Amino acid sequence: MNRIIEKFKGLTKAKKVQLIIALILTAVFITTIPVLAWFSYQRRAAEMYKVKYPNSLQLSAAHREDSTCFEINGINAENVMVDGNGEKILDGSGNEQKVTHKDYVFNVTGEAVDKFIIQLAYTTNNPFTYKVYAAKELTTKPEIVAGQEIDYVEYTLSGEGADNMPTLSGTDYHMDATAGTTLYYQIDTTVTEGGSTHGLYTGRYLNSTNGTEADDDDTDMYYELAYDEYTNTHHDAKPVYWQATNVSAFPGASNANKEAFSRHFILRVEWPAGTLDNTAKETDIIYISVKATN
C-alpha cells in the first residue's frame, strides 16, 4: 500500500488528475451494474440457450417472419370498437364502445421438441393484463356478423423470413405466401392442450396473486433474477412472471418422432374500460420466452 502511495506522489499533476478521473468513472460504472442486471441476464440467457439445448425453439413474428416484424405499438384507449364492415359498435344506450384489448400474433417453430413452456415477464406501470391463446392462420378474411367486434388479427407479410428456421414437411404450416400478402389469425377454440380452455392458456403466475403486480418481496427468487441484490427499484418495475406449461408441438397429438413444427399464438393485452389515460404515455416492458421440456 505504501509503495502505491509513493508511486502516486511521484506522478505529475496531469497524471494524478487522469488517474482520479479514471477511478471515478470506474466507480460509476460499477454502480450501474445492478440496474442493468435484468437486461444482462436476459441477454446471457439468449446466448446460452443455443449451447445448452440440443433441441431448438425459435420465436418469430407471424408466418415465421423475422422477430423485428413483431411490434407492440402504442395502445390508444380512445379507439372505438368497429365491426367487420368498419361500422362503429354502440352499446344499448347508443354510446360508442371503446376498445378494451388489442391482439398481437407471434410464432413458435421448433424441432426435436414435443412439449414446451411459454413464459411472459412484464412490468406493471399500466393496468394491463396479458393472455395467451392458441391461434390458427387463415388466407381469407373471416366473416363477421354486423355489429359484432372483429375477432381476428390482420397481418401483411413483409417478406423478411427469420433465419435458420427448420424445414417443415406437410402442408399444415405454412401455406406459401409472398411479401404484400395479407393473412388472418383467429383464436383456435378447438385447442385444449397445456391447460388451455377453448384456446386460452390459463397458466399460472410465479410471483403474483393477481397478475397486476409482483409480490412485494425483494428477497424473492424471481426478483433476484431481475435485479440480483439491487433493492432500489420502483414497485411497478418489478416484473411479474407467468407460465403456460405442457404446450404441445402438435395440439392433441404426441410428437414422438420429434418432427419440425410451427405454431401461432395470440398475445392479448387487456385493460378495464375507462382506466387508461392516453396523455400519461406510460411504458411497460414485456418479454416472451419459450423453453423445451421434452
Rosetta blueprint (number, residue, H / E / L):
1 M L
2 N H
3 R H
4 I H
5 I H
6 E H
7 K H
8 F H
9 K H
10 G L
11 L L
12 T L
13 K H
14 A H
15 K H
16 K H
17 V H
18 Q H
19 L H
20 I H
21 I H
22 A H
23 L H
24 I H
25 L H
26 T H
27 A H
28 V H
29 F H
30 I H
31 T H
32 T H
33 I H
34 P H
35 V H
36 L H
37 A H
38 W H
39 F H
40 S H
41 Y H
42 Q H
43 R H
44 R H
45 A H
46 A H
47 E H
48 M H
49 Y H
50 K H
51 V H
52 K H
53 Y L
54 P L
55 N L
56 S E
57 L E
58 Q E
59 L E
60 S E
61 A E
62 A H
63 H H
64 R H
65 E E
66 D L
67 S H
68 T H
69 C H
70 F L
71 E L
72 I L
73 N L
74 G L
75 I L
76 N L
77 A L
78 E L
79 N L
80 V E
81 M L
82 V E
83 D E
84 G L
85 N L
86 G L
87 E L
88 K E
89 I L
90 L E
91 D L
92 G L
93 S L
94 G L
95 N L
96 E E
97 Q L
98 K E
99 V L
100 T L
101 H E
102 K E
103 D E
104 Y E
105 V E
106 F E
107 N E
108 V E
109 T E
110 G E
111 E E
112 A L
113 V L
114 D L
115 K E
116 F E
117 I E
118 I E
119 Q E
120 L E
121 A E
122 Y E
123 T L
124 T L
125 N L
126 N L
127 P L
128 F L
129 T E
130 Y E
131 K E
132 V E
133 Y E
134 A E
135 A E
136 K E
137 E E
138 L E
139 T L
140 T L
141 K L
142 P L
143 E L
144 I L
145 V L
146 A L
147 G L
148 Q L
149 E E
150 I L
151 D L
152 Y E
153 V E
154 E E
155 Y E
156 T E
157 L L
158 S L
159 G L
160 E L
161 G E
162 A L
163 D L
164 N L
165 M L
166 P L
167 T L
168 L L
169 S L
170 G L
171 T L
172 D L
173 Y L
174 H L
175 M L
176 D L
177 A L
178 T L
179 A L
180 G L
181 T L
182 T E
183 L E
184 Y E
185 Y E
186 Q E
187 I E
188 D L
189 T L
190 T L
191 V L
192 T L
193 E L
194 G L
195 G L
196 S E
197 T E
198 H L
199 G L
200 L E
201 Y E
202 T L
203 G L
204 R E
205 Y E
206 L L
207 N L
208 S L
209 T L
210 N L
211 G L
212 T L
213 E L
214 A L
215 D L
216 D L
217 D L
218 D L
219 T L
220 D L
221 M H
222 Y H
223 Y H
224 E H
225 L H
226 A H
227 Y H
228 D L
229 E L
230 Y L
231 T L
232 N L
233 T L
234 H L
235 H H
236 D H
237 A H
238 K L
239 P L
240 V E
241 Y E
242 W E
243 Q E
244 A E
245 T E
246 N E
247 V E
248 S E
249 A L
250 F E
251 P L
252 G L
253 A E
254 S L
255 N L
256 A L
257 N L
258 K L
259 E L
260 A L
261 F E
262 S E
263 R E
264 H E
265 F E
266 I E
267 L E
268 R E
269 V E
270 E E
271 W L
272 P L
273 A L
274 G L
275 T L
276 L L
277 D L
278 N L
279 T L
280 A L
281 K L
282 E L
283 T L
284 D L
285 I L
286 I E
287 Y E
288 I E
289 S E
290 V E
291 K E
292 A E
293 T L
294 N L
